Amino acid sequence: MIKYMEKCVGFIGSTTDYEQSSIVIAGAPMDLTVSYRPGTRQGPQAIRQASHGLEEYSVDLDRDLADYNYYDAGDVLLPFGAVQENLRRISAVTAEILERDKTPFVLGGEHLITCAVVQEVAQKYPGLVVIHFDAHADLRDQYLGQGFSHATVMRRVVEMIGGKNLFQFGIRSGTRDEFVFARGHTNTFLDQVVEPLKESLPHLQGRPVYVSLDIDVVDPSFAPGTGTPEPGGCSSREMLTAIHLLGDLDVVGFDLVEVSPVYDPSERTALLAAKLVREAIMSFGQTKL
């Protein structure tokens, strides 16, 4: 049905009916340019497995996963060590999902996967806005001499969609040059998530929106299982609130990246990620007819 895919344990409540699904979940276990602690290739499966510890009912939304059709396509088969081929395959899977008028939900893997997904989403939806939740600005032009890195991903996104179409929340780490670039080119909000998001919502209404969520936007006391933890982040509750706030927008794609379960034997990072995905399905998805 979709090329380059390997079947995995499905996300809780996912259907076996691809055609009837409005959302398609795909894992992108790419883990090639992580600069501090590797391990994100294990993220997609850890999120899926943790999801089965959750209820299908959301108390916050008063909605149930049973009312939504979403399909888990498994993980993209990625050859180790080949950055551009990894990105090409992720793009190809995303393009096929979009061709069927479905919404891609991509589980990382490192943050560079967003570059491949946004490339396809931006072609389908002109005027795309990208909402980026992260501890790190990810706006370097190069990192260690490489233009394609999890540290440069949002700079590449800016080149695709234009800086004023990038809204960054929770940012609290980066180089001086990154923040100079951010002040001149993007909409970047330091440290805070919920309040600046509320203030930005009127500017986002009526536009196609892509959401990229790096789990390290959350303080490592809540989510230690990530490659580059940065103290001083938002709480789990604030991140859940942010997802709910986005429910009134036209979200046409979503990813959640940088879960690295080897650094969290408690599994609370993967569990939080799974809950964020659950809430995103019910906030952005279409209910069954």
Secondary structure, DSSP 8 states (H G I E B T S, - for coil): --TTEE-----TT-BS-STT-SEEEEEE---SS-SS---GGGHHHHHHHHHTTS-SEETTTTEEGGGB-EEEEEEE---TT-HHHHHHHHHHHHHHHHHTT-EEEEEESSTTHHHHHHHHHHHHSTT-EEEEE-SB----S-BTTBSSSTTTHHHHHHHHH-GGGEEEEEE-B--HHHHHHHHHHSEEEES--HHHHHHHHHHHTTSEEEEEEEGGGB-TTT---BSS--SS-B-HHHHHHHHHHGGGSEEEEEEEE-B-GGG-TT-HHHHHHHHHHHHHHHHHS-B--
